[in-house]
Amino acid sequence: MSRRHKRGRDVNGILLLDKSTGMTSNAALQEVKRLYGARKAGHTGSLDPLASGLLPVCFGEATKFSRFLLEADKYYRVTGKLGVRTASGDAEGEVVETRPVPELAETALREVLERFTGSIEQVPSMYSAIKHQGQPLYKLAHKGLEVERQPRSVIIHELELLRFEGDELELEIRCTKGTYVRTLVEDIGEALGCGAHVIVLRRLGAGPYEGQPMYTLEQLREMALDGGTEALDGLLLPLESSTSHWPEVRLSEAAAFYLRQGQPVIVPRAPTHGWVRLYGADSGFLGVGEILDDGRVAPRRLIQEG
């Protein structure tokens, strides 16, 4: 048996995994990779163990486009508990402070939420994965250490109040990459004068993926037992789905040949700026490119032929 075969089979595509609570993103990835018998796979942005929901898993050639999902906007639904602050900003952390929850009219609450819509500054939690001198902050936090963190700018596109009952509020959030939902809920709690922490967090969308079917590990295990890897392969989205919101550029086979050699090419009626999806006249999806200042299309991430 070849060494390549022992390492797994070549699988290409994107799976929309519905990660369950209580599991790390890496543990979920390794289980999915094992079920598929895949040689190469990676996820596109960690979810905390407390969180559930969308975790796109890229197989094979799809890993070349994972950075675009990492940088994409995200969509969450979160429930926060008012009146209680925890060390980690979520239900898994030690309670560090309790305060009475003031009587709040819904109009007043919405006014506070308005202050957190648009471009805001966040100080990352000590329980985040940001590194300080090579060490993730959460590892320092578990040792009882705290270091100074610089504020980061993020954009909250939408912050919608879904439910407000007693000491709980449920929100829908559409935001840019790098937004810390725990920190956002904590900051809202402070603005309300009582503190808060996250008790439920679910990711519902990432980039172009929103509203499509997601699959839990339990579903994948059952499908693998019933239909093997062939059944699992049927769940994969095509490579280009991760950039489906970009313009499409069709190349002649001659232009596609030179593009594959790493050379920018002139394409009539191509967009004038930005990123594009590239297709050959006969060869299908080639990868993604970027429009240069002189109007030529430059290759950026190309898939292997065949």
N, C-alpha and C positions, 0 to 999 in steps of 0.2 A: 504493500500500500504506500502511495507516495506521501511525502511529508505535507504537501499542499492539501491533499485530500483529508489527512488527519486533522488539519487545522479547521476544516469546515468547507462548505460548498459556497460557490459564488451566488449571492443573492443581490438583486438590485431593485430598489424601490423604497417607498416610505410607508411605514405603519403608524397609524394614529392610535397610540396606546392610551387607555384610560387607567392611569396609575391609581392604585388604591391607597388609602391612608395607612400610615404605620410602616411604610416601606421606602427606602431611599431610592432615588432615581437610578443610581448605578446598579443596585440589586435588581430592580425591575428590568433594566437593560440587559444584564447578564442572563436573566431567565428567558427573556425574549430571544436573545441571540442563541441560547441553547435549544429552545424549541424549534427555531428555524434551521439549526445546524449551520449557521452562517459564519463565514470566514471573517467578515468585517462588518461592524455595526457601531453606531454611536447615537446618543440622544442629543437633543437640541435645546438645552437649557434645563437645569435642575429644578425639581419641585421639592420643597421640604417634605420630610416624612409625614408631617401633619396634613399636608395638602394632597388633594386628589385631582384627577382630571387629565387634560391633554398633555401628553408627552410624545411628540413626534420622534420616531426611531428611524434613522436613515441607515439603509443597508448598501454596502458596496459602493458603486459609483455615486449614489445619492449623498454620501458623506462629503463630496466635493461642494455641495450646496448648503451644508448645515449652517454655515456662518450666516447665511441670509435669513434663516429662521431664528437664529440666536439674536440677530439685530432687529427682528420684526416687532411690531406692536403686539401686545398681549391683551387678553380679555379674561377677567376674573369675576367670580361671585364670592363674596366674603361675608361672614357673620362676625361681628365684634361684640364683646361683652363689656359694658360700661361699668365704671366704678372700681375696677380691679386692674392693677398693673402687674405684669410679671417680668422676670429678668430677661426672658427671651422675646417678649412681645407676643407670645402665643400660649396656648393652653398647656404646653409641655414644660413651661418654665416655672420656677418657684415664684410664688406670690411675694411681691416686695412692697405693695401698698394697696390699701383699700380706702375708698372715699365714697360718700353718699352721692347718688345720682340725682342731680337737680331735676325738678319738673320742667320738661321741655315741650314747648309747642312745636308741632311739625314744621311750621314756617320758620321758626328760629333755627331749628336743626338744618333745614335746607340752606339757610343763609350762611351757616358755618361751612357746610359742604361746598358752597360756591367759592369760598376762600381757598379751597384745595383743588380747584379746577383750573386747568391751564398749566403754565410753566411754574413749577415750584422747586424749592430746595429741600433736599432730604439729607439728614446725617445718617449714614448706614448703621444698622444695628451691630453691636459687638457679636451677635450670633449669625452674622452674614459670612459668606465665603470669600469676601475681599481679603487680600493678603497684606500683612504688615511685616516688612522685613522677611518675606518668604514664608510666613506662617499665616494660615487662615485665621481670621478674627475669632471664629467660633471656638477654635482650639485654645486661644488665649483666654476667652471668656470662661471656658470650662475649668481653667486653672485659677479663676478668680481675678484675672488681670483685665485692665481696661486701658486702652490707648486712645489718643486723640484721633478723630476721623474728620476728614474734610467734607463739607457739604457737597452734594452732587445735584445737578440740575436734571429734572425729568419733566415730562409733560403728561398730565392727566387729561386725556381727551374728553372723557365722560365719567361722571361720578353720580350715579343714580341711586336714590333711596328707594329700596324695594319694600322694606318693612321696618317699623319701629315700635317695639312692644316692650314695656318695662325697662329692663337694663340691656336689651339686645337691639342692635340695628343691623340690617342686612343691606349690602350695597352691591351694585354692579360697577366694575371699573374697567375702562379701556385706557391703556397707558402705553408709554414707550418702554423700550427695553431698559433694564436696570432699575425699574421701580420696585421699591420694597413695600409690599402691601402691609406687612406687619408694622413697619414704621409709619405708613400712612394712617392706619387705624389708631396707633398710639398717639400720633399728632392730633388727630381729630378728637380723641378722648381728652387730650390736654386742653384743646381749644374749648371744649365743653365744660372744663373745670373739674373733671372727675377721673380722668385716665381711662384706658381701655386696653384690651388685648384681643387677639384673634382666636376664635374657637372653631371656626369652620372656614376652609379656604379651598376653592375649586377653580381650576383653570379651564375655561370653555373655548378659548381660541388663541391661535398664534399665527400671525401673518395671514396667509390666504386660507388657513384651515379654521373654519368655523361652521358648525352645523352639520358636518359630515359624521358618519358613524365612527365611534371609537370602540375599541375592544379591550376588555379586561384580561388579565392573565388567566383567570378562570375560564373565560370563553376560549382563549387560545389553547389552553391545555386540552379542553374537550374536543376542539376541532382537530388538534394534532392526533388525539387518540382515534377519532373517527375517520379522518381523511389524510393524515400524515402531512408532510410539508407541502404537498400539492394544494391541499385545502388552505393552508396558511398563506401560500403565495398568492392565492386569489384575493386576499385582503389588501395587498400592497397597491399604493397609488404610484403612478408613473413618476420618473425622476423630475420631469419638468413641472410637476404640480407645485413644487415649492416656490416657483417663480411665475406662477400662472397670471399674476397681476401685472407683469411686465409686458411691454410691446413685443410682438413677434416679428422677426426678420427672416425672410426666406432668401437663401443664397443659391446661386448657380453652382453646379458641381465644381466648376473651375475655381470659383471664389471660395467654396468650402475646402478645396484642396489646399490653397494657400493659407487659409485661416488655420487649418490643422498643422501647418508648419510654423505657426506662431506669428504670422504676418497679418497686420491690419489690412482690410480690404474695403474698396468702395462698393457700396450697395445702393442702387437707385431707390429713391423714395424711402430711405431709412429714416427713423427719428433723428432729430438734431442733437439730442443729448440724453444722458442717462444710461441705464442698464437695459439690456434686451435679451430675449430668448432667441437662440439661433437654430435654424432648421436648414438642412440640405434639400435640394430639389427631389432627390431620390433616397437620401440616407436618413431622413427623419431628424429627430432631436440631436443636436450636436453639443449643446452646452449653453453657456451664457457669455455675453460680451458687453463691452462698454463703448459708447460713442466718444471718439476723440474730438479735440477742439477743431480739427480740420475736416470733421465729418466722416472719417473712416470708422469702420467697425473693428475694434480690437478684441481678440479672444482673451477671456479671463479664466473661465473654468470649462474645460472641454472633457467630454466623456470618452472612454476608449472605444475605438471602432469595434463593432461586433458585440 
